[in-house]
Amino acid sequence: MIKIVRRFAAALLIMITILPSTASVSAVEEGRIHSLIPTVNMIYSGVEEYIADSLRGLETTIEVTGFGITTNNIMNVFKSSVFSNPDIFYVDSSYINYKYDKNTNIVRYISPSYLLSKSEIAAQKKKFNRAVNNMIGDIGEDWSDLTKALVLHDRLVAGCEYELKNDLSYTAYSALVTKKSVCEGYSRAYSYLLSKVGIDSRCLNNGSKAHCWNQVKLGDNWYHVDVTSDDPIPDTTGFVDHKYFLISDERLASYASDTHTGHEDDITADSEYACASTKYDSSFFRRVQSQTLYINGSYYYFNPNYQGKRYSAFIRRVNGTEKVLKLFKDIWYSASGKRYNNTYSKLCYKDGYIYFNSKRELYRLKLSNHKINRLFTMPSFWGNDFYGIKAGSKYIYAERKKALFTSASLTKILEITSDNKVIQLPFIRCGAARLKQRKVYTMKVYRGTGKTKYKSSNPRIARVSTGGRIRGLRKGVCTVTAVKNGITMKMKIRVV
């Protein structure tokens, strides 16, 4: 007899919620990813790895007769097999077609649903492995498990954005490669990264199966980690919360939310997976809302509650002792007067420097001597503020917007040369101008280095000189383009 099981559209619980390297991964003993449903391997010993190996071989029909799996358990077995092996991101974990013996209800064969073709799987496996290596390539074997878990949590939150795009959004691939994912993708990616640096973990669901997060084992104890809930919506560049990082059952239950309700009814509640230890419930990272960088034995982060919440402090933490490197008044008030601390200041790392921002300025810290230099001050006519910072391969980007709870795109602010010199990138004051015929407007380009090249899309309407002087000639609309330091700036000109 043939049976088909498929996922129907389910309501997703949307949560309010890197220092990348290309070095090769250190050879360490891998951590174990424990079963999503622990009873699966207890009852059907070895079945998860058997199914996983078959899926890695892209088998279209997998014989499972010898395990004695009944029809009412087959979906649990299959789903747990996929969750325990997040590198199998190309399989729909909630769909199988299976054949079974109608007299015994024992499943004989299962036929999985592959989300990609064989050629696509091969190509995307390479991207996946490259992304994993970028996340863990610089992590030292001598780092503590706490540091490894913290750094990977922060890199995942800082690098990924909560968004449902397609079936791959439920996979580790989405969180690590496309960097847009949902809770299943976040949790499966986190488990996989932890396994690669020698830390045991597992994924788990709430009672309604509407939310997924992790349990992580440090030493002899298990702790809850909800990477998704520590990532804000809308996504804010460089913002990393730690409310749900390494917390106990007691702390999780104290939060006024039903997001995690029901996991207590799982078989794991009274088992080895109980999160009884409160060791980290009040640790230093609990108050941190920026990415935490770990470099040469020191943590770097922003403490948003310094001196009675009056300041955000840029902190270096060594051997449990905090040293303040820079202080900012970092408060934003909503229209109703509500106060929000640690609104602006975030940080990122690039080539021996930590870059960070205040409300209207960008700075960098040189790690070799801890000297701080101001690199950029926002011009007043921009009319907005910096709410985060991010490093690219060549540029430093900043998030510019007018208010805290709005979305914004990243803007290139600084170019970093190969010898770590800083070039302030050019910009113009406005993107449009209105001219009368025979009148002149100067398109002024601020900052940057070298010459600016100008061009009019229609010189019959408006002509532009080598110095950026625009003369209106006849009625109409055209665009004047200025190019400087490889940055293109456009101004719409209307001649009346």
C-alpha positions in Angstrom: 0.0 0.0 0.0 1.2 3.5 -0.8 0.9 6.5 1.5 1.8 10.2 0.9 2.5 12.7 3.6 3.0 16.4 2.8 3.3 19.7 4.6 0.4 22.0 4.2 0.8 25.8 4.7 1.2 26.4 8.4 1.1 29.7 10.2 4.6 30.8 11.0 5.4 32.5 14.2 7.4 35.6 13.3 9.7 36.5 16.1 10.5 40.0 17.3 13.2 39.2 18.0 31.4 38.3 11.2 34.2 38.1 11.4 34.4 35.8 8.4 37.5 33.8 7.5 38.7 31.8 4.5 41.1 29.7 6.5 40.8 26.0 6.6 38.7 24.4 9.3 40.7 23.1 12.3 40.6 19.3 12.8 38.5 18.8 15.9 36.3 16.1 17.1 32.8 16.9 15.9 30.0 17.5 18.3 27.0 15.3 18.1 23.7 16.7 16.8 21.1 14.9 19.0 17.8 13.8 17.7 14.9 16.2 17.2 12.8 13.3 18.6 15.0 11.4 21.0 12.8 8.3 21.0 13.5 7.7 17.3 17.0 6.3 17.8 16.0 4.7 21.1 13.4 2.6 19.3 14.9 2.3 15.9 18.7 2.2 16.6 20.8 3.6 13.8 17.9 4.6 11.6 18.7 8.3 11.4 22.3 7.9 10.1 21.1 5.2 7.7 18.5 7.5 6.2 20.9 10.4 6.2 23.5 8.4 4.3 20.9 7.4 1.7 19.8 11.0 1.3 23.4 12.1 0.8 23.6 9.4 -2.0 20.5 11.0 -3.5 18.6 7.7 -3.4 15.0 8.0 -4.7 13.8 4.8 -2.9 15.2 3.9 0.6 14.4 0.4 2.0 13.7 0.5 5.7 11.9 -2.8 6.3 14.6 -4.1 8.7 13.9 -1.3 11.2 10.3 -2.2 11.8 9.0 1.4 11.6 5.2 1.6 11.8 3.2 4.0 9.6 2.3 6.2 12.6 6.0 6.7 13.3 7.5 7.1 9.9 7.2 10.9 9.6 8.8 11.4 13.0 11.6 9.1 12.0 12.2 10.9 8.7 11.9 14.4 10.1 14.3 13.6 13.0 16.8 12.1 10.5 16.9 15.2 8.4 17.1 17.6 11.4 20.0 15.6 12.9 21.9 16.1 9.7 21.6 19.8 8.6 24.0 19.3 5.7 21.1 17.5 4.0 19.4 20.8 3.2 18.1 19.7 -0.2 15.4 17.4 1.1 11.8 18.3 2.2 11.8 17.2 5.8 8.0 17.1 6.0 7.2 15.1 2.9 7.6 11.4 2.0 5.9 8.9 -0.2 6.1 5.4 1.4 5.0 1.8 0.9 4.0 -0.4 3.8 2.6 -3.9 4.6 -1.1 -3.4 5.2 -1.2 -6.4 7.5 1.5 -5.2 9.9 1.6 -1.5 9.1 5.4 -1.8 8.8 6.9 0.6 6.3 9.0 -1.1 3.6 10.2 1.8 1.4 10.3 5.5 1.6 10.7 8.0 -1.3 11.9 11.4 -0.3 11.2 14.7 -2.1 14.4 16.5 -3.2 14.0 20.3 -3.4 16.7 20.6 -6.1 18.1 18.7 -9.1 21.3 16.7 -8.8 23.3 19.4 -10.6 21.9 22.1 -8.3 22.6 20.0 -5.2 26.3 19.6 -6.2 26.7 23.3 -6.9 24.9 24.4 -3.7 26.8 21.9 -1.5 30.0 23.8 -2.5 28.4 27.1 -1.5 27.2 25.6 1.7 30.6 24.2 2.7 32.2 27.5 1.8 29.8 29.4 4.0 30.4 27.0 6.9 34.1 27.4 6.6 33.8 31.2 6.5 31.9 31.0 9.8 34.2 28.7 11.7 37.5 28.9 9.9 39.2 31.2 12.4 37.8 29.5 15.6 40.7 28.2 17.7 40.8 24.7 19.3 41.9 26.4 22.5 38.8 28.6 22.7 36.4 27.7 25.4 33.1 26.1 24.4 31.3 29.2 25.8 33.3 31.5 23.5 32.7 29.2 20.5 28.9 29.1 21.2 28.8 32.9 21.7 30.8 33.9 18.7 28.8 31.5 16.4 25.4 32.7 17.8 26.4 36.3 17.2 27.8 35.7 13.7 24.6 33.9 12.7 22.3 36.7 14.1 24.4 39.4 12.6 24.6 37.7 9.2 21.0 36.4 8.7 17.7 38.1 8.3 14.3 36.6 9.2 12.4 36.0 6.0 10.3 33.2 4.4 11.1 32.9 0.6 10.7 29.3 -0.3 11.1 25.7 1.0 14.9 26.2 1.4 14.0 28.9 4.0 13.5 26.0 6.4 17.1 24.8 6.0 20.6 25.5 7.2 21.5 26.5 3.6 19.2 29.5 3.8 20.7 30.8 7.0 24.3 30.4 5.9 24.2 31.1 2.2 21.2 33.2 1.2 21.2 34.7 4.7 17.4 34.9 4.8 15.7 32.2 6.8 13.0 31.2 9.3 13.4 29.6 12.8 14.0 26.0 11.4 16.8 27.3 9.2 18.4 29.3 12.1 18.3 26.4 14.5 19.5 23.8 12.0 22.4 26.0 10.9 23.4 26.7 14.5 23.5 23.0 15.4 25.6 22.2 12.3 28.1 25.0 13.1 28.4 23.9 16.8 29.0 20.3 15.7 31.9 21.4 13.6 33.6 23.0 16.6 33.0 20.0 18.9 29.8 21.1 20.8 26.8 18.9 21.2 23.3 20.4 20.5 19.9 19.6 19.2 16.8 21.3 17.7 13.5 21.3 19.4 9.9 22.5 18.8 7.3 24.2 20.9 4.0 22.3 21.5 2.3 23.6 18.4 5.4 23.0 16.2 5.2 26.6 15.2 8.7 27.5 16.5 12.1 25.9 16.5 15.2 26.6 18.6 18.2 24.8 20.1 19.5 23.2 23.2 23.3 23.3 23.6 25.5 21.2 25.9 28.3 23.0 27.7 30.2 20.7 30.1 27.6 18.4 31.7 24.7 20.8 31.3 22.1 21.7 28.6 21.0 25.2 27.9 18.4 26.9 25.7 19.6 29.0 22.8 17.0 30.7 20.5 19.0 32.4 17.7 15.8 33.5 15.9 14.4 35.3 18.9 17.7 37.2 19.3 17.5 38.6 15.8 15.2 41.6 15.5 12.4 42.3 13.0 12.9 44.5 11.0 16.5 43.4 10.7 18.9 46.0 12.2 22.5 46.0 11.1 24.9 44.8 13.8 22.1 44.3 16.4 22.5 41.0 18.3 20.4 40.3 21.4 21.4 37.7 24.0 18.1 37.3 25.8 17.8 33.7 24.7 21.4 32.7 24.7 22.4 29.9 27.2 19.4 30.2 29.5 17.8 27.7 31.9 14.3 26.2 31.8 13.6 28.5 34.7 14.6 31.6 32.8 12.8 30.6 29.6 9.6 30.0 31.6 9.9 33.4 33.2 9.5 35.3 29.8 6.0 36.5 29.1 5.6 34.8 25.8 3.9 31.6 24.5 6.6 31.2 21.8 8.2 28.2 23.6 5.1 26.8 25.4 4.6 23.1 25.1 8.2 21.9 24.8 7.8 20.8 28.4 5.4 18.1 27.3 8.1 16.5 25.1 9.7 13.3 26.2 12.9 15.4 26.8 11.4 17.4 29.6 12.3 14.9 32.3 15.4 13.4 30.6 19.0 14.2 30.0 18.0 17.3 28.1 16.5 19.2 31.0 18.1 22.7 31.2 18.4 22.9 35.0 21.6 24.9 35.3 21.3 28.6 35.8 25.0 29.2 35.4 24.7 31.7 32.6 21.4 33.3 33.4 23.0 36.5 34.6 26.3 36.4 32.6 27.9 39.5 31.1 26.5 38.9 27.6 22.9 39.0 28.8 22.9 42.9 28.6 24.8 43.1 25.3 22.9 44.1 22.2 25.7 44.3 19.7 27.8 41.5 18.1 30.4 40.2 20.4 33.9 39.9 18.9 36.5 37.6 20.3 40.0 38.6 19.3 43.4 37.6 20.8 41.8 36.5 24.1 39.6 39.6 24.5 35.8 40.1 24.0 34.7 43.4 22.4 31.1 44.6 22.6 28.7 47.4 23.6 27.2 47.5 27.0 24.0 49.6 26.7 23.4 50.0 30.4 26.5 51.7 31.6 26.3 53.9 34.6 22.6 53.5 35.2 21.6 53.3 31.5 22.9 56.8 30.8 25.5 55.6 28.3 26.5 52.9 25.9 30.0 51.8 26.6 32.4 50.2 24.1 33.9 47.5 26.2 37.0 45.3 26.1 36.7 42.3 28.4 39.8 40.4 29.5 39.8 37.6 32.1 36.4 38.8 33.5 37.4 42.4 33.8 35.8 45.1 31.7 37.6 48.2 30.4 35.7 51.1 28.8 37.2 52.1 25.5 34.6 54.7 24.5 31.4 56.2 25.9 28.3 57.4 24.0 25.0 59.0 25.0 23.1 56.5 22.9 19.4 57.1 23.6 16.5 57.5 21.2 13.0 58.8 22.1 9.9 57.8 20.2 7.2 60.4 19.3 5.3 59.3 22.5 8.4 59.9 24.6 9.4 56.3 25.2 13.1 55.9 25.8 15.3 53.3 24.0 18.8 52.6 25.1 21.7 51.4 22.9 19.9 52.5 19.8 22.8 53.4 17.6 26.2 52.0 18.5 27.2 48.7 16.9 30.5 47.3 15.7 32.2 45.0 13.1 35.7 43.7 12.4 38.0 44.0 9.4 41.7 43.3 8.9 43.0 44.2 12.4 40.6 46.9 13.1 37.2 47.2 14.9 34.9 49.7 13.3 32.0 51.1 15.3 29.5 53.9 15.1 27.8 56.5 17.3 24.6 58.3 16.3 26.4 60.5 13.7 30.0 59.3 13.5 32.1 56.3 12.5 35.3 55.3 14.3 37.8 52.5 14.3 40.0 50.9 16.9 43.4 49.6 16.0 43.8 46.3 17.8 47.6 46.4 18.0 47.6 49.5 20.2 43.9 50.2 21.0 44.1 53.6 19.5 40.7 55.1 18.4 40.3 57.4 15.4 37.2 59.1 14.1 36.8 58.4 10.4 33.5 60.1 9.4 31.0 62.6 10.6 27.5 62.6 9.1 26.6 65.9 7.4 23.6 67.6 9.0 21.7 67.8 5.7 21.4 64.0 5.5 18.6 64.4 8.1 19.0 60.9 9.6 21.3 58.9 11.9 23.5 55.8 11.9 21.9 52.7 13.3 24.5 50.1 12.6 27.7 49.2 10.8 28.9 46.4 8.6 32.2 45.4 6.9 32.4 44.2 3.3 35.4 43.0 1.3 36.4 46.6 0.4 33.9 49.0 2.0 32.4 49.9 5.4 28.6 50.1 5.2 26.3 51.9 7.6 22.6 51.7 8.1 21.1 55.2 7.8 17.5 55.9 8.7 15.3 58.5 10.5 13.8 56.3 13.3 14.5 53.1 15.2 11.6 50.9 14.0 12.0 51.4 10.3 13.7 49.5 7.6 16.8 50.9 5.8 19.3 49.8 3.2 23.0 49.9 3.8 25.1 52.8 2.4 28.8 52.6 1.4 30.5 55.2 3.6 34.2 54.3 3.6 36.5 52.6 1.3 39.3 50.6 2.9 42.4 50.2 0.7 44.7 47.2 0.7 47.1 49.0 3.2 44.2 49.9 5.5 44.0 53.5 4.5 40.5 55.1 4.7 38.8 57.0 1.9 35.6 58.9 2.7 33.3 58.0 -0.2 31.7 60.8 -2.1 28.0 61.9 -1.9 25.8 64.7 -3.2 23.4 66.9 -1.2 20.2 66.0 -3.0 18.9 63.8 -5.8 16.8 66.3 -7.8 16.9 70.0 -8.8 14.5 72.3 -10.7 16.1 74.9 -13.1 14.8 77.7 -15.2 16.1 77.9 -18.8 19.5 79.6 -19.0 20.0 79.3 -15.2 22.9 77.4 -13.7 23.0 74.9 -10.8 26.2 73.4 -9.4 26.1 69.7 -8.6 28.5 69.6 -5.6 30.2 66.3 -4.8 31.3 66.1 -1.2 34.4 64.1 0.0 36.1 61.3 -1.9 39.5 61.6 -3.7 40.5 62.3 -7.3 38.5 63.8 -10.1 34.8 63.7 -10.7 33.4 62.9 -14.1 30.0 64.4 -15.1 27.6 63.4 -17.8 24.1 64.5 -18.9 21.6 62.0 -20.2 20.3 64.7 -22.6 22.6 67.6 -23.3 19.9 69.3 -25.3 17.8 69.7 -22.1 20.7 70.4 -19.6 24.4 70.6 -20.2 27.0 69.9 -17.5 30.6 71.2 -17.4 33.7 69.4 -16.2 33.2 71.2 -12.9 29.6 70.1 -12.3 27.9 73.3 -13.4 24.5 72.4 -14.9 22.9 74.8 -17.3 19.2 74.5 -18.2 18.7 74.8 -22.0 15.1 73.8 -22.9 12.0 72.5 -21.1 12.2 68.8 -20.2 13.7 66.2 -17.8 17.1 64.6 -17.8 19.6 63.0 -15.4 23.1 64.2 -14.6 25.5 61.6 -13.4 28.6 62.1 -11.4 31.2 59.4 -10.9 34.0 59.6 -8.3 36.0 56.8 -6.5 33.9 54.3 -8.5 30.7 55.6 -6.9 27.9 56.8 -9.2 25.6 59.6 -8.0 22.6 60.7 -10.0 20.6 63.9 -10.0 17.3 64.4 -11.7 17.1 67.8 -13.5 13.8 69.4 -14.5 14.1 72.4 -16.7 11.1 74.7 -16.7 
